[in-house]
Amino acid sequence: MSEPASMSGHDRYERACDQAVAMCDGNLRSTIKALIMANEYLEMELRELQTTASTNRVSRRPRGGEEAA
């Protein structure tokens, strides 16, 4: 769903809003609910990625006080 570079940020957001409302058959409450659910899902994904990245950093540290060459 890539937008042309010539569209302003405002126009892109207006179009995205129109599309979201249309996907929910014009029901604004359903649109808001869907956006909240999508946001919660993305927040969960971000937390999982941060945990994985943190775990990977810890596991790459030299063991036993040895310095990496």
N, C-alpha and C positions, 0 to 999 in steps of 0.2 A: 504494500500500500504506500509506495513511494510517491511523494508529491513533487511537482516541478520546482526547480530552484527559484523560479520567478515569483512564486506565491509568497506573500508575506507571512510571518508567524501568525498574525491575527487570522488571516484567511485560512491557513492550515488548521488552526484550532476550531474555527467556525465549521469547517467542513467535517472535521473529526467528530465534533459534537452532533452535527446533523446525521452522520453515519451511525453513531452510537444510538441515538434516539430512534432512528429508522430500524435498526436491528432489534430494538425492543418494541416494535410496533407502535411507536409514539408514546409509550407509557414512560413518563419521566421518573416515576418511582422505581420502576424496573431497571431503567438505565442507570440511575444512581447506585442501586444495589449491585448491578453487574460490575460497575467501575470500582466499587468498594471491594468486592470479592477479587477482582483482578489485581488490585493494589495489594491486598493481603497475601495473595499468592506470590507476587513479585517480592514482597518483603520477606516471605519465608524462603524463597529461592536465594535471596541475597544473604540471609543469615547462614544458610547451608554452605554457600560458596565462601563466606568469610571464615566459617569454622574449618572448612577443608583447607583454605589457604593458610590459616593459622597453624593447623596440624602439620601441613607440609613444611612450613618454615621451621617448626620445632624439630621435625625429624631430619632436617638437613644440617642441623648444627653439629659441629665436630663432637665426638664422644670422648669422655675421659679427659677433658681439658686440653686435648690436642688441638693445635692450630691448623687450619686448612692451609695447604701450600699453594 
